[in-house]
Amino acid sequence: MTIETPVEKVLEFVDDPENLANCAPMVERVEGAGRNGRRVGSSFRVVYRLLGMPFNEEFRVIGFVPPRRNTPHRRFQISQTFHGPVRGTCSWTLEAEGNQTYASLDAGYRLMGGIFGRALDALLVERALQKDVDQVLENMKRQLGAPRGSELDRVGSPSIRCRRRL
């Protein structure tokens, strides 16, 4: 998804977990997201509702890749893991395109609970999570300065991918 905002501003937005509560419809609140001066190793807790049930997940930043020095191509990646009733990883990729940013989110997860968890996931959870992940980037684009009345850009390869692990 292309956002009409410079990459550094989008990075600042994504880098603050508190913004997740403003973008993700399922998220009720983010706890313990204080800045400690470093990205990798920092953690925070996300409380959300999925299909009416409360979930509490711990997120931890496991990777941050800034752009190489002395290169005109500015690309940032932030990788996170999350643990709780749902476990997985997510990766944000932000690429500069002049004063615009191409943002993508790739998430993989596994719902705990054995056979029951897999059945629930196949029937309901996967669709609900995909819908929420889609909404995250749309809301982020609106908050960071999408012009009024503009269409959401979904041209080219998918900007959001949510996949489950069995």
The 8 nearest C-alpha neighbors of each residue, nearest first, counted from 0:
[[1, 152, 102, 158, 101, 153, 2, 103],
 [0, 2, 101, 100, 152, 102, 3, 99],
 [1, 3, 100, 140, 4, 99, 101, 145],
 [2, 4, 99, 145, 144, 100, 1, 98],
 [3, 5, 99, 2, 98, 100, 6, 144],
 [6, 4, 98, 99, 7, 8, 100, 9],
 [5, 7, 9, 100, 95, 8, 10, 4],
 [8, 6, 10, 9, 5, 11, 4, 95],
 [7, 9, 11, 10, 6, 5, 12, 4],
 [8, 10, 12, 6, 11, 7, 13, 5],
 [11, 9, 7, 13, 12, 8, 14, 6],
 [10, 12, 14, 8, 9, 13, 7, 15],
 [11, 13, 9, 10, 14, 15, 8, 18],
 [14, 12, 10, 15, 11, 9, 16, 18],
 [13, 15, 11, 12, 10, 16, 38, 77],
 [14, 16, 17, 13, 12, 18, 11, 32],
 [17, 15, 18, 19, 32, 14, 13, 29],
 [16, 18, 19, 15, 20, 29, 32, 21],
 [19, 17, 21, 16, 20, 15, 22, 12],
 [20, 18, 22, 21, 17, 16, 23, 26],
 [19, 21, 26, 18, 28, 22, 23, 17],
 [22, 20, 18, 19, 23, 17, 24, 138],
 [23, 21, 135, 19, 138, 20, 139, 24],
 [22, 24, 135, 26, 25, 20, 19, 21],
 [23, 25, 26, 131, 22, 134, 20, 135],
 [26, 24, 47, 48, 23, 27, 49, 131],
 [27, 25, 47, 20, 23, 24, 28, 46],
 [26, 28, 47, 46, 20, 25, 48, 29],
 [29, 27, 46, 20, 26, 45, 30, 47],
 [28, 30, 45, 44, 17, 46, 20, 32],
 [31, 29, 44, 32, 43, 45, 28, 46],
 [32, 30, 43, 33, 44, 29, 42, 45],
 [31, 33, 43, 30, 16, 34, 17, 29],
 [34, 32, 31, 35, 43, 30, 41, 42],
 [33, 35, 36, 32, 37, 41, 15, 38],
 [34, 36, 37, 33, 41, 38, 32, 40],
 [35, 37, 34, 38, 41, 33, 39, 40],
 [38, 36, 35, 39, 41, 34, 40, 60],
 [37, 39, 41, 40, 60, 63, 36, 62],
 [38, 40, 60, 61, 62, 41, 37, 63],
 [41, 39, 60, 61, 59, 38, 42, 37],
 [40, 42, 60, 39, 38, 59, 37, 43],
 [43, 41, 59, 58, 60, 40, 32, 57],
 [42, 44, 32, 31, 58, 57, 30, 59],
 [43, 45, 57, 30, 56, 29, 58, 31],
 [44, 46, 29, 56, 55, 28, 30, 47],
 [47, 45, 55, 28, 27, 54, 26, 29],
 [48, 46, 26, 27, 25, 54, 53, 45],
 [49, 47, 53, 52, 25, 51, 54, 50],
 [48, 50, 51, 52, 25, 53, 47, 54],
 [49, 51, 52, 48, 124, 127, 123, 53],
 [52, 50, 49, 48, 53, 47, 25, 54],
 [51, 53, 48, 49, 50, 54, 47, 55],
 [54, 52, 48, 47, 49, 51, 55, 46],
 [55, 53, 47, 46, 48, 56, 52, 84],
 [54, 56, 46, 45, 83, 47, 53, 44],
 [57, 55, 83, 45, 82, 44, 81, 58],
 [56, 58, 44, 82, 81, 43, 45, 83],
 [59, 57, 81, 43, 42, 80, 44, 56],
 [60, 58, 42, 79, 80, 41, 61, 40],
 [59, 61, 79, 39, 40, 41, 62, 78],
 [62, 60, 39, 79, 78, 40, 59, 80],
 [63, 61, 78, 39, 77, 60, 64, 79],
 [62, 64, 77, 76, 78, 65, 39, 38],
 [63, 65, 76, 75, 62, 77, 66, 74],
 [66, 64, 75, 63, 67, 74, 76, 73],
 [67, 65, 74, 73, 75, 68, 64, 72],
 [68, 66, 70, 69, 65, 73, 72, 74],
 [67, 69, 70, 66, 71, 65, 73, 72],
 [68, 70, 67, 71, 66, 72, 73, 65],
 [69, 71, 72, 68, 67, 73, 66, 74],
 [70, 72, 73, 69, 68, 67, 66, 95],
 [73, 71, 70, 74, 95, 66, 94, 67],
 [74, 72, 66, 95, 94, 71, 75, 70],
 [75, 73, 94, 66, 93, 95, 72, 65],
 [76, 74, 65, 93, 64, 92, 66, 94],
 [77, 75, 92, 64, 91, 63, 93, 78],
 [76, 78, 63, 91, 90, 62, 64, 79],
 [79, 77, 90, 62, 61, 89, 60, 63],
 [80, 78, 60, 61, 89, 59, 88, 90],
 [81, 79, 88, 59, 58, 87, 89, 60],
 [80, 82, 58, 57, 86, 87, 88, 56],
 [83, 81, 86, 57, 56, 85, 58, 87],
 [82, 84, 56, 85, 86, 55, 57, 81],
 [85, 83, 111, 110, 86, 82, 54, 56],
 [84, 86, 110, 83, 109, 111, 82, 108],
 [87, 85, 82, 109, 108, 81, 83, 110],
 [86, 88, 108, 107, 81, 80, 109, 85],
 [89, 87, 80, 107, 79, 106, 81, 108],
 [88, 90, 106, 79, 105, 78, 107, 80],
 [91, 89, 78, 105, 77, 104, 79, 106],
 [90, 92, 104, 77, 76, 103, 78, 93],
 [93, 91, 76, 103, 102, 75, 90, 104],
 [94, 92, 102, 75, 74, 101, 100, 76],
 [95, 93, 74, 101, 100, 73, 96, 75],
 [94, 96, 100, 6, 73, 97, 99, 74],
 [95, 97, 99, 100, 98, 94, 101, 5],
 [98, 96, 99, 95, 5, 100, 6, 4],
 [99, 97, 5, 4, 96, 3, 100, 95],
 [100, 98, 3, 4, 96, 5, 97, 2],
 [101, 99, 95, 6, 2, 94, 1, 96],
 [100, 102, 1, 94, 0, 93, 2, 95],
 [103, 101, 93, 0, 92, 100, 1, 94],
 [102, 104, 158, 92, 159, 91, 0, 93],
 [103, 105, 91, 159, 90, 158, 106, 160],
 [104, 106, 160, 90, 89, 159, 161, 103],
 [107, 105, 89, 161, 88, 160, 162, 90],
 [108, 106, 162, 163, 87, 88, 161, 89],
 [107, 109, 87, 163, 86, 164, 88, 85],
 [110, 108, 164, 86, 85, 163, 87, 111],
 [109, 111, 85, 116, 84, 86, 112, 108],
 [110, 112, 84, 116, 85, 113, 109, 86],
 [113, 111, 116, 115, 114, 110, 117, 84],
 [112, 114, 116, 115, 111, 117, 110, 118],
 [113, 115, 117, 116, 118, 112, 119, 111],
 [114, 116, 118, 113, 117, 112, 119, 120],
 [117, 115, 112, 119, 113, 114, 118, 111],
 [116, 118, 120, 114, 115, 119, 121, 113],
 [117, 119, 115, 121, 120, 116, 114, 122],
 [120, 118, 116, 122, 117, 121, 123, 115],
 [119, 121, 124, 117, 118, 122, 125, 123],
 [122, 120, 118, 119, 123, 117, 125, 124],
 [123, 121, 119, 120, 118, 124, 125, 126],
 [124, 122, 120, 125, 119, 126, 121, 127],
 [123, 125, 120, 127, 126, 128, 119, 122],
 [124, 126, 128, 120, 127, 123, 129, 121],
 [127, 125, 129, 128, 124, 123, 130, 122],
 [126, 128, 124, 130, 129, 125, 131, 123],
 [129, 127, 131, 125, 130, 126, 124, 132],
 [130, 128, 132, 126, 131, 127, 161, 133],
 [129, 131, 133, 127, 128, 132, 126, 134],
 [130, 132, 134, 128, 133, 129, 23, 127],
 [131, 133, 129, 135, 134, 130, 128, 136],
 [134, 132, 130, 131, 135, 136, 129, 159],
 [133, 135, 137, 131, 132, 136, 138, 130],
 [136, 134, 23, 22, 132, 138, 133, 137],
 [137, 135, 139, 138, 134, 133, 140, 132],
 [136, 138, 134, 140, 139, 135, 141, 133],
 [139, 137, 141, 22, 135, 140, 136, 134],
 [140, 138, 136, 142, 141, 137, 22, 135],
 [139, 141, 137, 143, 138, 2, 142, 145],
 [142, 140, 145, 138, 139, 143, 144, 137],
 [143, 141, 139, 140, 144, 138, 145, 22],
 [144, 142, 140, 141, 139, 145, 4, 2],
 [143, 145, 141, 142, 3, 146, 140, 4],
 [144, 146, 141, 140, 3, 147, 2, 143],
 [145, 147, 149, 144, 148, 3, 141, 150],
 [148, 146, 149, 145, 141, 144, 150, 151],
 [147, 149, 146, 150, 145, 151, 141, 144],
 [150, 148, 147, 146, 151, 145, 152, 141],
 [149, 151, 152, 148, 153, 147, 146, 145],
 [150, 152, 153, 149, 137, 0, 1, 140],
 [151, 153, 0, 154, 1, 150, 2, 149],
 [152, 154, 0, 151, 155, 157, 158, 156],
 [155, 153, 152, 156, 157, 0, 158, 151],
 [156, 154, 157, 153, 158, 152, 0, 1],
 [155, 157, 158, 154, 153, 159, 0, 103],
 [158, 156, 159, 155, 153, 160, 154, 103],
 [159, 157, 103, 0, 156, 104, 160, 102],
 [160, 158, 104, 157, 103, 105, 133, 161],
 [159, 161, 105, 106, 162, 104, 158, 157],
 [160, 162, 106, 107, 129, 105, 159, 163],
 [163, 161, 107, 106, 160, 108, 164, 125],
 [162, 164, 108, 107, 109, 165, 161, 125],
 [163, 165, 109, 108, 107, 162, 110, 87],
 [164, 109, 163, 117, 110, 108, 113, 120]]
